[in-house]
C-alpha cells in the first residue's frame, strides 16, 4: 500500500469513529424527563456562554493581526 492510501484509510477511520462518538454522546445527553430537561437548559446556556466568549476572544486576535 502507498502512503496516501494508508492516510486515506486512517482519515476515514477517524471520521467514522468521530461520527459514532458524537451520536453516542448525543444519545447520552438527551434529556428524558422534565427535571433533566430543565438542568439540560442550564448546562446549554453555560456551554453556549463559554463557547461564544472563547470565539470572540479568538476573533479579537485575528482582528489584531489584520490591523
Helices and strands as residue ranges (DSSP letters): H 3-29, H 34-66
